[in-house]
Amino acid sequence: MVKQNKKKKNIFLRIIKALIIIIICLALLFACLLAYLSITEYKPDDVVKLKVDRNSSEEISRGKEISMMTWNIGYGSLGDNADFFMDGGKMVNTATKERLAENLKDIKDNIKNEDADITFLQEIDVNSYRSHHTDEYSLIKKTLDDRASSLAYNFKVKFIPYPLPPIGKVESGISTFSRYKVDSAERVKLPTPFKWPVRVANLKRCLLVNRLPVAGTDKELVLINLHLEAFDDGSGKAEQTKKLKEYMDREVEKGNYVIASGDFNQTFSNVDTSMYPVIWDSWVAGTIDEKDIGDDYQLLMDNSAPSCRSNHKVYRDYRGKEPYQFFLIDGYIVSNNIKVSSLKTKDLDFKASDHNPVLLKFTLE
């Protein structure tokens, strides 16, 4: 009996020892991964000059109507078949190669058919596991092969270890395409609300600024493409909006024309959003107060159709059957020396992306 108890005790001790060794190994593995991510963390300078591909010789001019489109394309993987774990859904990998190709075809076709003079895109992947390492920027450059183009990274992580299965490698950014001559393009760093170690595997938000000379003047059209913070406590969005306002104000003081556009992850206080009430509170949009932006600008969002849908549930399972959560978070901030003639959200019913494109027509006065 004593020998039997001793044997059981030895087995128990060996199990405990094995568990301790496993825990130590996992801790060492995690420490090594964290060290690797910290060493390889994307740390761009405050301002980075960017390459402009295929620049045009045609200058933008006053008095001519210009068309523009902004669209968060959801890295080609957030079509109507997808939900997303960060929004309260379940999926991490949201598109097969076949579904990605289908989404990207729809996206490219809509971009080509719209044929806007200026196109802003957000969430455009270059080399990410989540989009099967497809270079979406190159594909869209082929679609807009007569446009000047630039890309600014805002998400560049060697390996994101969460959740299970993990997100993996991400290289993604925002891009601007212009029919008109671009004098310069630069990436302007925005503040990040996240601290180490969360910061090392998170987005590094930025402004993509393109400067277009205005024919016959010493002025510029300053185009600011953006995708502001999403999954923060609100302080990140506020700080980034403040930095955006400061940048725009400097340009307006020079007498330049300014358009800031993209995915604000916030609605504007001057826009009626009552037709899109909060149904699910898994993610709620912030608000940019018109008073905080000031009288030098027009805050523009079209409420005739939602610009974004929730990823809390798979949209195609609810389409036309039950109420769904929609948002107005994509729009334009335009300086008052620009006359806006048209603003329209193009309702694509979220087939290829969780956002709809928003279209603008304007004239430089």
C-alpha positions as CSV (number, residue, x, y, z in Angstrom):
1,M,0.0,0.0,0.0
2,V,2.8,2.4,0.9
3,K,4.6,1.6,-2.4
4,Q,1.4,2.2,-4.3
5,N,0.9,5.6,-2.7
6,K,4.5,6.5,-3.3
7,K,4.1,5.5,-7.0
8,K,1.0,7.7,-7.3
9,K,2.9,10.5,-5.6
10,N,5.8,10.2,-8.1
11,I,3.4,10.2,-11.1
12,F,1.7,13.3,-9.7
13,L,5.0,15.1,-9.2
14,R,6.1,14.2,-12.7
15,I,2.9,15.6,-14.1
16,I,3.3,18.8,-12.1
17,K,7.0,19.1,-13.3
18,A,5.9,18.6,-16.9
19,L,3.2,21.3,-16.6
20,I,5.8,23.7,-15.1
21,I,8.2,23.0,-17.9
22,I,5.4,23.6,-20.5
23,I,4.4,26.8,-18.8
24,I,8.0,28.0,-18.7
25,C,8.5,27.1,-22.4
26,L,5.3,29.0,-23.4
27,A,6.4,32.0,-21.3
28,L,9.8,32.0,-23.0
29,L,8.2,31.6,-26.4
30,F,5.8,34.5,-25.7
31,A,8.7,36.6,-24.4
32,C,10.7,35.9,-27.6
33,L,7.7,36.8,-29.8
34,L,7.2,40.0,-27.9
35,A,10.9,40.9,-28.2
36,Y,10.8,40.1,-32.0
37,L,7.7,42.3,-32.5
38,S,9.2,45.1,-30.4
39,I,12.5,45.0,-32.4
40,T,10.6,45.0,-35.8
41,E,7.9,47.5,-34.7
42,Y,7.0,49.9,-37.5
43,K,8.2,53.3,-36.3
44,P,8.0,55.8,-39.2
45,D,9.2,59.4,-38.8
46,D,6.7,62.1,-38.1
47,V,6.7,63.0,-41.8
48,V,7.8,60.6,-44.6
49,K,8.1,61.6,-48.2
50,L,6.4,59.1,-50.5
51,K,6.9,58.0,-54.1
52,V,4.3,59.2,-56.6
53,D,3.8,56.6,-59.4
54,R,2.9,57.6,-62.9
55,N,2.5,61.3,-62.3
56,S,0.4,63.4,-64.6
57,S,1.3,66.6,-66.4
58,E,-2.2,68.1,-66.3
59,E,-2.7,70.6,-63.5
60,I,-6.0,71.0,-61.7
61,S,-7.7,74.3,-62.4
62,R,-10.3,76.7,-60.9
63,G,-13.8,76.8,-62.2
64,K,-13.8,73.2,-63.5
65,E,-15.9,70.6,-61.8
66,I,-13.9,67.7,-60.3
67,S,-15.2,64.3,-59.2
68,M,-13.9,62.4,-56.2
69,M,-14.6,59.1,-54.4
70,T,-13.6,57.8,-51.0
71,W,-14.0,54.1,-50.1
72,N,-12.8,51.8,-47.4
73,I,-12.5,48.6,-49.4
74,G,-12.2,46.3,-46.3
75,Y,-8.9,44.8,-47.6
76,G,-11.1,42.9,-50.1
77,S,-12.1,40.4,-47.4
78,L,-15.1,42.0,-45.6
79,G,-17.9,41.2,-48.1
80,D,-21.5,40.4,-47.2
81,N,-20.4,36.8,-46.2
82,A,-18.2,38.1,-43.3
83,D,-18.5,39.1,-39.7
84,F,-15.4,40.1,-37.7
85,F,-14.2,39.2,-34.2
86,M,-13.2,42.7,-33.2
87,D,-16.7,43.9,-34.0
88,G,-18.4,41.2,-31.9
89,G,-18.5,38.6,-34.6
90,K,-16.7,35.2,-34.8
91,M,-14.5,35.3,-37.9
92,V,-10.8,36.0,-38.2
93,N,-10.1,34.8,-41.7
94,T,-13.1,36.2,-43.5
95,A,-12.5,35.3,-47.2
96,T,-11.2,32.4,-49.2
97,K,-8.9,33.1,-52.1
98,E,-12.0,32.7,-54.4
99,R,-14.1,35.1,-52.4
100,L,-11.2,37.6,-52.2
101,A,-10.9,37.5,-56.0
102,E,-14.7,38.0,-56.3
103,N,-14.6,41.0,-54.0
104,L,-11.6,42.6,-55.6
105,K,-13.2,42.2,-59.1
106,D,-16.4,44.0,-57.8
107,I,-14.2,46.7,-56.2
108,K,-12.1,47.3,-59.3
109,D,-15.2,47.3,-61.6
110,N,-16.9,49.9,-59.4
111,I,-13.8,52.1,-59.2
112,K,-13.3,51.9,-63.0
113,N,-17.0,52.6,-63.8
114,E,-17.1,55.6,-61.4
115,D,-13.9,56.9,-63.1
116,A,-13.5,59.7,-60.5
117,D,-10.8,62.3,-61.0
118,I,-9.5,61.7,-57.5
119,T,-9.9,58.4,-55.6
120,F,-9.2,57.8,-51.9
121,L,-9.0,54.2,-50.7
122,Q,-8.6,52.9,-47.2
123,E,-7.7,49.3,-45.9
124,I,-5.8,48.4,-49.1
125,D,-3.5,45.4,-48.4
126,V,-0.1,44.9,-49.9
127,N,1.1,41.7,-48.3
128,S,-1.1,40.4,-45.6
129,Y,-2.1,36.9,-44.5
130,R,-5.7,38.0,-44.1
131,S,-5.9,38.7,-47.8
132,H,-3.8,35.8,-49.0
133,H,-0.7,38.0,-49.6
134,T,-2.4,39.7,-52.5
135,D,-0.9,43.0,-53.6
136,E,-4.2,44.9,-53.9
137,Y,-2.4,48.3,-54.5
138,S,-0.8,47.0,-57.6
139,L,-4.0,45.5,-58.9
140,I,-5.9,48.7,-58.5
141,K,-3.0,50.7,-60.0
142,K,-3.5,48.6,-63.1
143,T,-7.2,49.5,-63.1
144,L,-6.4,53.2,-62.7
145,D,-3.4,53.1,-65.0
146,D,-3.7,56.7,-66.1
147,R,-3.6,58.1,-62.5
148,A,-0.8,59.4,-60.3
149,S,-0.8,57.2,-57.2
150,S,0.7,57.0,-53.7
151,L,0.5,54.7,-50.7
152,A,1.1,55.3,-47.0
153,Y,1.3,52.3,-44.6
154,N,-0.8,52.5,-41.5
155,F,-0.6,48.8,-40.5
156,K,2.7,47.0,-40.8
157,V,3.3,44.1,-38.4
158,K,5.4,40.9,-38.9
159,F,3.0,38.7,-37.0
160,I,-0.1,39.4,-35.0
161,P,-0.4,36.6,-32.5
162,Y,-4.1,36.9,-31.6
163,P,-6.8,35.6,-31.6
164,L,-6.9,31.9,-32.5
165,P,-6.3,31.4,-35.4
166,P,-4.0,34.4,-35.3
167,I,-4.3,37.3,-37.7
168,G,-0.6,36.8,-38.8
169,K,1.3,39.2,-41.0
170,V,-0.3,42.5,-42.0
171,E,1.0,45.1,-44.5
172,S,-1.8,47.5,-45.3
173,G,-2.4,51.2,-45.9
174,I,-4.3,54.1,-47.5
175,S,-3.8,55.2,-51.1
176,T,-4.7,58.2,-53.3
177,F,-5.1,58.2,-57.0
178,S,-5.3,61.5,-59.0
179,R,-5.9,62.3,-62.7
180,Y,-4.0,65.6,-62.1
181,K,-0.4,66.4,-61.4
182,V,0.8,65.8,-57.8
183,D,3.7,67.9,-56.6
184,S,4.4,65.8,-53.6
185,A,3.0,63.1,-51.4
186,E,3.9,62.5,-47.8
187,R,2.9,60.4,-44.8
188,V,2.1,62.5,-41.7
189,K,2.1,60.6,-38.4
190,L,-0.9,60.7,-36.1
191,P,-0.9,60.1,-32.4
192,T,-1.6,56.5,-31.2
193,P,-3.6,55.8,-28.0
194,F,-2.0,52.4,-27.4
195,K,1.0,51.8,-25.1
196,W,3.6,49.0,-25.3
197,P,3.1,46.1,-25.6
198,V,-0.3,46.4,-27.3
199,R,1.1,49.1,-29.6
200,V,3.6,46.8,-31.3
201,A,0.9,44.7,-33.0
202,N,-1.4,47.6,-33.7
203,L,-2.1,50.2,-36.4
204,K,0.0,53.3,-36.8
205,R,-2.5,55.8,-38.1
206,C,-1.5,58.5,-40.4
207,L,-2.6,61.2,-43.0
208,L,-1.7,60.6,-46.6
209,V,-1.2,64.2,-48.0
210,N,-1.1,64.9,-51.7
211,R,-0.4,68.4,-52.9
212,L,-1.7,69.4,-56.3
213,P,-0.7,72.7,-58.0
214,V,-3.6,74.8,-59.1
215,A,-3.0,76.1,-62.6
216,G,-2.4,79.9,-62.9
217,T,-2.0,80.4,-59.2
218,D,0.5,79.9,-56.4
219,K,-2.1,77.9,-54.5
220,E,-2.4,74.1,-53.9
221,L,-5.2,71.7,-53.5
222,V,-4.2,69.8,-50.4
223,L,-5.8,66.3,-50.4
224,I,-5.8,64.5,-47.0
225,N,-6.7,60.8,-47.1
226,L,-7.3,59.3,-43.6
227,H,-8.5,56.3,-41.6
228,L,-8.9,57.3,-38.0
229,E,-8.8,55.1,-34.9
230,A,-11.5,52.5,-34.5
231,F,-11.0,50.3,-31.4
232,D,-10.1,52.8,-28.7
233,D,-11.8,54.4,-25.8
234,G,-12.5,57.6,-27.8
235,S,-9.3,59.4,-26.8
236,G,-7.4,58.2,-29.8
237,K,-10.0,59.5,-32.3
238,A,-10.2,62.8,-30.5
239,E,-6.4,63.3,-30.5
240,Q,-6.1,62.3,-34.2
241,T,-9.0,64.6,-35.1
242,K,-7.3,67.5,-33.3
243,K,-4.0,66.8,-35.2
244,L,-6.0,66.8,-38.5
245,K,-7.7,70.1,-37.6
246,E,-4.3,71.7,-36.9
247,Y,-2.9,70.5,-40.2
248,M,-5.9,71.8,-42.1
249,D,-5.8,75.1,-40.4
250,R,-2.2,75.7,-41.4
251,E,-3.1,75.1,-45.1
252,V,-6.2,77.3,-45.0
253,E,-4.1,80.1,-43.5
254,K,-1.9,79.9,-46.6
255,G,-4.9,80.3,-48.8
256,N,-4.8,76.7,-50.1
257,Y,-7.8,74.5,-50.9
258,V,-8.2,71.6,-48.5
259,I,-10.2,68.4,-48.7
260,A,-9.9,65.8,-45.9
261,S,-11.7,62.6,-46.5
262,G,-11.9,58.9,-45.7
263,D,-13.1,56.7,-42.8
264,F,-13.4,58.9,-39.8
265,N,-14.9,56.1,-37.6
266,Q,-17.0,59.0,-36.4
267,T,-20.1,60.8,-37.6
268,F,-20.5,64.6,-37.9
269,S,-22.7,66.4,-35.5
270,N,-24.5,68.4,-38.3
271,V,-25.7,65.1,-39.9
272,D,-29.1,63.5,-39.1
273,T,-28.3,59.9,-38.2
274,S,-31.7,59.1,-36.7
275,M,-32.5,56.7,-39.6
276,Y,-29.6,54.5,-38.4
277,P,-30.2,54.0,-34.6
278,V,-28.0,51.9,-32.4
279,I,-29.4,48.4,-32.4
280,W,-26.3,46.5,-31.4
281,D,-23.7,48.1,-29.1
282,S,-20.8,45.9,-30.0
283,W,-19.2,49.0,-31.7
284,V,-20.6,52.6,-31.6
285,A,-19.3,55.4,-33.8
286,G,-17.9,58.5,-32.2
287,T,-18.9,62.1,-33.1
288,I,-17.0,65.0,-34.5
289,D,-18.6,68.2,-33.2
290,E,-19.0,70.8,-36.0
291,K,-18.1,73.5,-33.5
292,D,-14.7,71.9,-32.9
293,I,-13.9,72.0,-36.6
294,G,-14.9,75.7,-37.0
295,D,-16.4,78.0,-39.5
296,D,-13.7,77.6,-42.2
297,Y,-15.0,74.2,-43.3
298,Q,-17.9,72.2,-44.5
299,L,-18.6,68.9,-42.9
300,L,-20.2,66.6,-45.4
301,M,-21.9,63.2,-45.0
302,D,-24.8,61.9,-47.1
303,N,-27.5,60.2,-45.0
304,S,-29.5,58.9,-48.0
305,A,-27.7,55.5,-47.6
306,P,-25.4,54.2,-44.8
307,S,-21.7,54.4,-45.5
308,C,-20.8,51.4,-43.3
309,R,-22.3,48.3,-41.7
310,S,-21.6,46.5,-38.6
311,N,-19.5,43.3,-38.7
312,H,-21.3,42.0,-35.6
313,K,-23.3,39.6,-37.8
314,V,-23.0,38.2,-41.3
315,Y,-24.9,40.7,-43.4
316,R,-26.3,38.4,-46.1
317,D,-28.0,36.4,-43.4
318,Y,-29.9,39.5,-42.3
319,R,-30.3,41.4,-45.5
320,G,-34.0,42.3,-45.9
321,K,-35.1,40.0,-43.1
322,E,-34.3,41.8,-39.8
323,P,-33.1,45.3,-38.7
324,Y,-29.3,45.7,-39.1
325,Q,-26.8,48.1,-37.6
326,F,-25.6,50.8,-40.1
327,F,-23.4,53.8,-39.6
328,L,-22.5,57.1,-41.2
329,I,-18.7,57.4,-40.7
330,D,-17.3,58.1,-44.2
331,G,-17.3,61.7,-45.5
332,Y,-15.5,64.9,-46.3
333,I,-14.3,68.0,-44.6
334,V,-13.9,70.7,-47.2
335,S,-12.5,74.3,-46.9
336,N,-15.0,77.1,-47.7
337,N,-13.1,78.2,-50.8
338,I,-14.4,75.0,-52.5
339,K,-17.9,74.9,-53.9
340,V,-19.6,71.5,-53.5
341,S,-22.1,70.7,-56.2
342,S,-22.9,67.0,-55.3
343,L,-22.5,64.6,-52.5
344,K,-23.8,61.0,-52.7
345,T,-23.2,57.7,-51.0
346,K,-23.3,54.9,-53.7
347,D,-25.3,52.1,-52.3
348,L,-23.6,48.9,-53.3
349,D,-25.4,46.9,-50.5
350,F,-22.1,46.0,-48.9
351,K,-21.5,43.0,-51.2
352,A,-17.7,43.4,-51.6
353,S,-16.9,45.6,-48.6
354,D,-18.4,46.6,-45.2
355,H,-18.3,50.2,-46.5
356,N,-20.0,52.0,-49.4
357,P,-18.1,54.6,-51.5
358,V,-19.0,58.2,-51.0
359,L,-18.9,60.5,-54.1
360,L,-18.2,64.2,-54.2
361,K,-18.3,66.8,-57.0
362,F,-16.7,70.2,-56.4
363,T,-15.2,73.3,-58.0
364,L,-12.2,75.4,-56.8
365,E,-13.4,79.0,-56.5
